[in-house]
Amino acid sequence: MTTMSVMSRRSTSGALVGVAAASVGVIYGYDSSNIGAALNFIAQDFGLGDGGKQALATVVVIGEILGAIAAGWVANRIGRKWSMVAVAATYCLFALLSALAPSNAALLGARLLLGVTIGLSVVIVPVFVAESAAPHRRGAMLVAYQVATIVGIIAGYVVGYFLAGASAWRWMLGLAALPALFVTLLVLRMPDTPRWYVTRGRFDEARNALAGIDPQADVDLEIAEMRAALGEASGGRLSEMLRRPWLRATVFVVGLGFLIQITGINAVVYYSPKLFEDMGFSGDFGTLMMPAFVQIAGLAAVIISLFTVDRMGRRPILLGGIAAMVVATIMLIMTYGPLHGNGTAAHLLGFGGLVLFTMGFSFGFGALVWVYAGEAFPARLRSYGSSMMLTSDLVANAIIAAFTLSLINLIGGAGTFAIFGAFALVGFVFVYLLAPETRGRKLEDIQHFWQNGGQWPADDPIITSVGDPR
């Protein structure tokens, strides 16, 4: 085989990883927004009030929690690749069942099962990407998953807008089966990750997979480092994460996962039509396309994060994004409070606040959740750590989905965003105190931060060269 053909094969392998992850991200994002676009039409057909609407938004998150809890075991048991195949294929099935549901009870059941597949995906995809990407591209590839997620959110609103005239909520839900089918066929062509092969003692397959990822890699050295990292302690057990040195890492990922969602981003995604209606916007354009414009701004922010995460580092991006969210909540408190959502000033301030809130989230929390989910733990614990982080994230998401409309009815938009702003402040302090800077490091080296009590060792070469205290 010529050098050119080898390089082409490796380039194709890396591209397939990115395309597969992005396609799953589109599915996840589309489901988050299309239910918001479809809710009013479903409510009309099935006679639902705000409680019924919240149930349809919440039941999928409950399924996601169940999927995320099981994802670590599944990913370790059958591998990252076959887990992704199972996720995509079953999502396709349950999306079609949702579209064909004859009653609200049937729709709730289909969406619960749909949520299980999404819960599996949000844990497994970051692990799959982190273990299939070269160190100098890992951050960007993980952020690309969030780019795709926002593209999916935008697509959900746009599809909702064009189908709204026919009240075609079944088509809104069912169209999600198409990208899921594409992912199923794509991932079937791919190998599993080198690190999973190493955990199973399948070293020849690990070498072949690694050779297809990084043209610059010293394959034998990389395999030796993976084996050494796995051999440093007996492991792969959940109990390891609850004692030193991994307890600190567990506290970090669980806390970060919860704060990412409890700050309210999915209140904006699920209930944007309601938020814009309360600001005086009306019609399908005002309540469905305006949320799409908000998400386009979020897409721009995450693209900036994509191109800077491996240059600026994780911490500056994360802290900057949270700070923007705090400012945005102040704008939204003014919109729904003193301005009462009425008039041109309220419209401009409210729209600007939702844009800034979404951009801040997408730039920081939204992009970095996938990075830290894939980086925080060594290979034997990575799927468990990712599962715990995303489970925490989804528990907070369930709270947001279940209570946002009730909270707005009880204390108004100003009070609701004041609560979100308070959690954002807590998140800023939490990240500042606990988040490690993992830019440019091999996955096997990141464990030294936790083993050293939350500090990089004094003889760390990156610390020595740049003086980064985190």
MINU-492331 format. One line per 5 residues: their letters; for each residue x, y, z of C-alpha. Coordinates in nm, 3 decimals, decimal comma. Each point is the difference from the previous one (the first is absolute). Last residue first. Layout:
<pts>
a	X:Y:Z; ...
</pts>
This chain:
<pts>
rpdgv	-0,455:2,482:3,674; 0,304:0,209:0,087; 0,102:0,049:-0,366; 0,368:0,100:0,001; 0,045:-0,039:-0,375
stiip	0,307:-0,223:-0,038; 0,023:-0,156:0,345; -0,375:-0,050:0,019; 0,007:-0,178:-0,337; 0,295:-0,218:0,102
ddapw	-0,155:-0,111:0,335; 0,278:0,003:0,258; -0,215:0,175:0,262; -0,282:-0,253:-0,046; -0,326:0,153:-0,126
qggnq	-0,239:0,083:0,281; -0,329:-0,156:0,109; 0,142:-0,229:0,269; 0,295:-0,135:-0,200; -0,185:-0,314:-0,116
wfhqi	-0,268:0,225:-0,142; 0,243:0,198:-0,216; 0,198:-0,314:-0,086; -0,312:-0,151:-0,165; 0,040:0,249:-0,285
delkr	0,313:-0,176:-0,126; -0,168:-0,310:-0,151; -0,242:0,220:-0,196; 0,293:0,173:-0,163; 0,023:0,369:0,078
grtep	-0,035:0,291:-0,242; -0,258:0,192:0,203; -0,094:-0,170:0,327; -0,043:0,306:0,224; -0,160:-0,138:0,315
allyv	-0,336:0,124:0,133; -0,035:0,015:0,379; 0,013:0,351:0,146; -0,082:0,215:-0,303; -0,259:-0,252:-0,122
fvfgv	-0,188:0,002:0,331; 0,016:0,380:0,031; -0,145:0,049:-0,348; -0,264:-0,270:0,057; -0,123:0,167:0,318
lafag	-0,040:0,321:-0,198; -0,193:-0,191:-0,269; -0,226:-0,146:0,271; -0,089:0,352:0,113; -0,069:0,102:-0,359
fiaft	-0,241:-0,291:-0,050; -0,188:0,100:0,315; -0,020:0,361:-0,121; -0,118:-0,136:-0,335; -0,305:-0,156:0,165
gaggi	-0,073:0,308:0,211; -0,002:0,227:-0,304; -0,204:-0,245:-0,211; -0,283:-0,012:0,250; -0,023:-0,133:0,355
lnils	-0,275:-0,265:-0,021; -0,082:-0,025:-0,371; 0,370:0,013:-0,089; 0,072:-0,267:0,261; -0,277:-0,224:-0,132
ltfaa	0,138:0,032:-0,352; 0,351:-0,074:0,122; -0,088:-0,291:0,230; 0,028:-0,334:-0,178; 0,245:0,089:-0,277
iiana	0,239:0,183:0,234; -0,010:-0,276:0,261; 0,052:-0,262:-0,270; 0,301:0,193:-0,130; 0,149:0,003:0,350
vldst	-0,032:-0,378:0,010; 0,140:-0,007:-0,354; 0,323:0,178:0,091; 0,050:-0,228:0,301; -0,047:-0,300:-0,230
lmmss	0,240:0,163:-0,248; 0,274:0,026:0,257; -0,057:-0,346:0,145; -0,002:-0,164:-0,345; 0,314:0,185:-0,110
gysrl	0,173:-0,121:0,312; -0,117:-0,357:-0,055; 0,107:0,011:-0,366; 0,340:0,136:0,096; 0,075:-0,230:0,293
rapfa	0,232:-0,257:-0,165; 0,118:0,259:-0,248; 0,116:0,259:0,252; -0,245:0,270:0,109; -0,070:0,368:-0,075
egayv	0,047:0,011:-0,376; -0,318:-0,112:-0,174; -0,253:0,161:0,232; 0,233:0,299:0,031; -0,013:0,066:-0,374
wvlag	-0,371:-0,076:-0,037; -0,095:0,240:0,275; 0,243:0,255:-0,144; -0,203:0,108:-0,302; -0,334:0,054:0,169
fgfsf	0,145:0,144:0,319; 0,219:0,261:-0,168; -0,068:0,132:-0,350; -0,346:-0,156:-0,027; -0,104:0,128:0,343
gmtfl	0,126:0,352:-0,064; -0,157:0,005:-0,345; -0,335:-0,120:0,138; -0,006:0,260:0,277; 0,120:0,272:-0,237
vlggf	-0,275:-0,080:-0,253; -0,266:-0,031:0,271; 0,107:0,335:0,143; 0,008:0,169:-0,340; -0,352:-0,122:-0,074
gllha	-0,115:0,125:0,337; 0,177:0,336:-0,030; -0,131:0,058:-0,352; -0,355:-0,108:0,081; -0,004:0,188:0,331
atgng	0,120:0,318:-0,166; -0,254:-0,036:-0,281; -0,296:-0,026:0,235; -0,121:-0,248:0,261; 0,182:-0,285:0,173
hlpgy	-0,093:0,138:0,343; 0,268:0,272:-0,036; 0,080:0,009:0,374; -0,002:-0,382:0,036; -0,016:-0,221:-0,312
tmilm	0,254:0,201:-0,197; 0,207:0,119:0,298; 0,034:-0,359:0,125; 0,094:-0,096:-0,356; 0,285:0,251:-0,013
itavv	0,128:-0,115:0,341; -0,017:-0,360:-0,124; 0,216:0,096:-0,298; 0,275:0,144:0,220; 0,017:-0,328:0,195
maaig	0,004:-0,200:-0,324; 0,292:0,205:-0,131; 0,198:-0,081:0,316; -0,072:-0,370:-0,055; 0,145:0,015:-0,352
gllip	0,314:0,179:0,112; 0,063:-0,252:0,278; -0,032:-0,297:-0,238; 0,213:0,152:-0,274; 0,273:0,112:0,240
rrgmr	0,003:-0,345:0,168; 0,016:-0,227:-0,306; 0,305:0,133:-0,178; 0,067:0,299:-0,224; 0,143:-0,205:-0,287
dvtfl	-0,173:-0,342:0,008; -0,335:0,158:0,092; 0,043:0,286:-0,249; -0,134:-0,129:-0,333; -0,292:-0,195:0,146
siiva	-0,077:0,277:0,249; -0,049:0,242:-0,289; -0,226:-0,260:-0,160; -0,185:-0,023:0,332; -0,072:0,372:-0,005
algai	-0,122:0,004:-0,360; -0,233:-0,291:0,076; -0,139:0,189:0,298; -0,079:0,293:-0,229; -0,179:-0,245:-0,230
qvfap	-0,182:-0,126:0,311; -0,151:0,342:0,066; -0,101:0,023:-0,367; -0,180:-0,335:0,037; -0,183:0,132:0,307
mmltg	-0,123:0,290:-0,219; -0,117:-0,252:-0,263; -0,242:-0,184:0,228; -0,186:0,255:0,217; 0,022:0,316:-0,211
fdgsf	-0,015:-0,174:-0,337; -0,286:-0,228:0,100; -0,210:0,294:0,120; 0,062:0,229:0,294; 0,276:0,178:0,189
gmdef	-0,112:0,193:0,310; 0,282:-0,090:0,238; -0,218:-0,272:0,158; -0,038:-0,155:-0,347; 0,377:-0,002:-0,037
lkpsy	0,041:-0,192:0,326; -0,283:-0,241:-0,087; 0,146:-0,080:-0,345; 0,342:-0,033:0,167; -0,127:-0,275:0,232
yvvan	0,214:-0,304:-0,075; 0,319:0,180:-0,111; -0,012:0,294:0,242; -0,092:-0,216:0,299; 0,267:-0,228:-0,140
igtiq	0,267:0,260:0,074; -0,111:0,049:0,359; 0,295:0,024:0,240; -0,112:-0,339:0,133; 0,135:-0,159:-0,318
ilfgl	0,374:0,069:0,010; -0,006:0,016:0,380; -0,095:-0,367:0,032; 0,272:-0,124:-0,236; 0,260:0,219:0,166
gvvfv	-0,085:-0,135:0,344; 0,011:-0,363:-0,116; 0,324:0,059:-0,194; 0,176:0,178:0,286; -0,117:-0,226:0,281
tarlw	0,113:-0,303:-0,202; 0,340:0,157:-0,067; 0,046:0,062:0,373; -0,104:-0,358:0,076; 0,252:-0,134:-0,251
prrlm	0,310:0,003:0,222; -0,150:-0,105:0,232; -0,331:-0,178:0,045; -0,343:0,011:-0,160; 0,120:-0,044:-0,358
eslrg	0,165:-0,330:0,082; -0,339:-0,143:0,105; -0,117:0,017:-0,364; 0,244:-0,273:-0,097; 0,223:0,007:-0,310
gsaeg	0,295:-0,054:0,216; 0,307:-0,168:0,127; 0,255:0,273:0,013; 0,296:0,119:-0,204; -0,066:-0,270:-0,259
laarm	-0,246:0,196:-0,211; 0,240:0,292:-0,026; 0,284:-0,236:-0,090; -0,207:-0,166:-0,271; -0,093:0,338:-0,146
eaiel	0,362:0,112:0,009; 0,114:-0,319:-0,175; -0,267:0,046:-0,270; 0,119:0,356:-0,059; 0,363:-0,112:-0,023
dvdaq	-0,085:-0,276:-0,249; -0,204:0,237:-0,216; 0,245:0,288:-0,014; -0,267:0,243:-0,114; 0,052:0,257:-0,277
pdiga	-0,268:-0,128:-0,239; -0,253:0,002:0,286; -0,332:-0,185:-0,023; 0,035:-0,295:-0,237; 0,323:-0,120:0,157
lanra	-0,180:0,001:0,335; -0,267:-0,234:-0,134; 0,254:-0,242:-0,146; 0,207:0,000:0,319; -0,309:-0,058:0,218
edfrg	-0,109:-0,286:-0,225; 0,340:-0,162:0,051; -0,022:0,066:0,374; -0,329:-0,170:0,078; 0,063:-0,026:0,376
rtvyw	-0,354:0,116:0,081; 0,109:0,327:0,164; 0,234:0,046:-0,299; -0,291:-0,031:-0,246; -0,186:0,265:0,199
rptdp	0,303:0,228:-0,019; 0,035:-0,040:-0,377; -0,363:0,102:-0,059; -0,239:-0,226:-0,192; 0,035:-0,036:-0,375
mrlvl	-0,228:0,178:-0,248; -0,223:-0,115:-0,285; -0,299:-0,082:0,225; 0,027:0,356:0,128; -0,118:0,141:-0,333
ltvfl	-0,304:-0,223:-0,053; -0,136:0,072:0,347; 0,081:0,369:-0,025; -0,201:0,034:-0,324; -0,300:-0,179:0,155
aplaa	0,011:0,244:0,291; 0,023:0,295:-0,242; -0,330:-0,116:-0,160; -0,191:-0,101:0,315; -0,016:0,361:0,123
lglmw	-0,261:0,063:-0,273; -0,258:-0,177:0,216; -0,039:0,268:0,266; -0,070:0,297:-0,227; -0,198:-0,225:-0,237
rwasa	-0,231:-0,094:0,286; -0,030:0,366:0,101; -0,159:0,091:-0,333; -0,213:0,297:0,113; -0,028:0,074:-0,376
galfy	0,117:0,359:0,039; 0,253:-0,112:0,260; 0,190:-0,220:-0,245; 0,230:0,276:-0,124; 0,056:0,144:0,347
gvvyg	0,055:-0,338:0,163; 0,260:-0,091:-0,260; 0,176:0,327:0,080; -0,023:-0,055:0,377; 0,132:-0,356:-0,015
aiigv	0,271:0,094:-0,251; 0,128:0,268:0,237; 0,023:-0,255:0,282; 0,177:-0,247:-0,232; 0,254:0,262:-0,102
itavq	0,045:0,065:0,372; 0,079:-0,367:0,060; 0,238:-0,005:-0,297; 0,204:0,283:0,146; -0,012:-0,180:0,337
yavlm	0,152:-0,310:-0,161; 0,259:0,225:-0,164; 0,112:0,091:0,353; 0,120:-0,358:0,044; 0,184:0,012:-0,331
agrrh	0,162:0,334:0,089; 0,118:-0,126:0,337; 0,145:-0,320:-0,146; 0,191:0,158:-0,287; 0,348:0,038:0,152
paase	-0,044:-0,317:0,208; -0,090:-0,217:-0,306; -0,362:-0,112:0,002; -0,159:-0,345:0,041; -0,001:-0,030:0,379
avfvp	-0,146:0,346:0,054; -0,251:-0,056:-0,282; -0,133:-0,331:0,132; -0,009:0,129:0,358; -0,184:0,315:-0,104
vivvs	-0,245:-0,214:-0,205; -0,067:-0,256:0,275; -0,145:0,225:0,268; -0,229:0,222:-0,210; -0,093:-0,304:-0,208
lgitv	-0,123:-0,225:0,281; -0,225:0,273:0,130; -0,131:0,059:-0,352; -0,091:-0,370:-0,030; -0,181:0,007:0,334
glllr	-0,181:0,319:-0,101; -0,152:-0,170:-0,302; -0,133:-0,267:0,235; -0,170:0,269:0,211; -0,116:0,175:-0,318
aglla	-0,172:-0,316:-0,121; -0,176:-0,048:0,334; -0,113:0,364:0,019; -0,130:-0,022:-0,357; -0,196:-0,314:0,082
anspa	-0,156:0,171:0,301; -0,083:0,309:-0,208; -0,184:-0,213:-0,253; 0,035:-0,152:-0,347; 0,382:0,027:-0,011
lasll	0,121:-0,019:-0,363; 0,258:0,279:0,021; 0,126:-0,127:0,334; 0,032:-0,353:-0,141; 0,208:0,138:-0,289
aflcy	0,234:0,177:0,241; 0,015:-0,320:0,205; 0,128:-0,209:-0,292; 0,261:0,250:-0,118; 0,120:0,042:0,357
taava	0,035:-0,378:0,025; 0,234:-0,010:-0,299; 0,208:0,300:0,107; 0,055:-0,115:0,357; 0,073:-0,362:-0,093
vmswk	0,261:0,109:-0,254; 0,154:0,237:0,255; 0,027:-0,281:0,257; 0,150:-0,221:-0,269; 0,280:0,251:-0,054
rgirn	0,076:0,082:0,363; 0,038:-0,360:0,111; -0,239:-0,278:0,102; 0,067:-0,011:0,374; 0,186:0,322:0,067
avwga	-0,244:0,215:-0,196; -0,301:-0,182:0,149; 0,123:0,033:0,359; 0,069:0,370:-0,039; -0,325:0,059:-0,187
aiagl	-0,237:-0,148:0,259; -0,029:0,314:0,212; -0,007:0,217:-0,313; -0,286:-0,202:-0,147; -0,209:0,026:0,316
iegiv	0,066:0,374:0,018; -0,087:0,039:-0,368; -0,331:-0,178:0,059; -0,081:0,249:0,273; 0,099:0,273:-0,247
vvtal	-0,245:-0,140:-0,256; -0,274:0,007:0,262; 0,066:0,366:0,082; -0,096:0,171:-0,325; -0,319:-0,204:-0,039
aqkgg	-0,079:0,045:0,369; 0,053:0,377:-0,024; -0,259:0,016:-0,277; -0,245:-0,205:0,204; 0,040:0,230:0,298
dglgf	-0,040:0,309:-0,221; -0,335:-0,130:-0,126; -0,067:-0,294:-0,233; -0,306:-0,077:-0,218; 0,160:-0,275:-0,213
dqaif	-0,019:0,168:-0,341; 0,036:0,357:0,130; 0,282:-0,093:0,237; 0,184:-0,177:-0,282; -0,026:0,317:-0,209
nlaag	0,125:0,219:0,286; 0,286:-0,237:0,078; 0,135:-0,043:-0,355; 0,249:0,288:-0,012; 0,127:-0,075:0,350
inssd	0,017:-0,370:-0,084; 0,204:0,094:-0,305; 0,252:0,184:0,214; 0,164:-0,266:0,216; -0,059:-0,280:-0,254
ygyiv	0,188:0,190:-0,267; 0,294:0,060:0,231; 0,047:-0,367:0,084; -0,035:-0,111:-0,363; 0,242:0,269:-0,121
gvsaa	0,249:-0,108:0,266; -0,024:-0,361:-0,119; 0,088:0,123:-0,350; 0,293:0,202:0,134; 0,142:-0,303:0,178
avgvl	-0,021:-0,211:-0,317; 0,146:0,276:-0,217; 0,293:0,056:0,237; 0,084:-0,369:0,029; -0,036:-0,041:-0,377
agsts	0,244:0,288:-0,060; 0,266:-0,162:0,218; -0,030:-0,327:-0,189; 0,008:0,177:-0,337; 0,321:0,180:0,093
rrsmv	0,156:-0,327:0,106; -0,103:-0,171:-0,324; 0,136:0,292:-0,205; 0,330:-0,005:0,189; 0,033:-0,374:-0,067
smttm	-0,083:0,055:-0,370; 0,264:0,274:-0,029; 0,266:-0,210:0,174; -0,061:-0,280:-0,249; -0,143:-0,339:0,097
</pts>
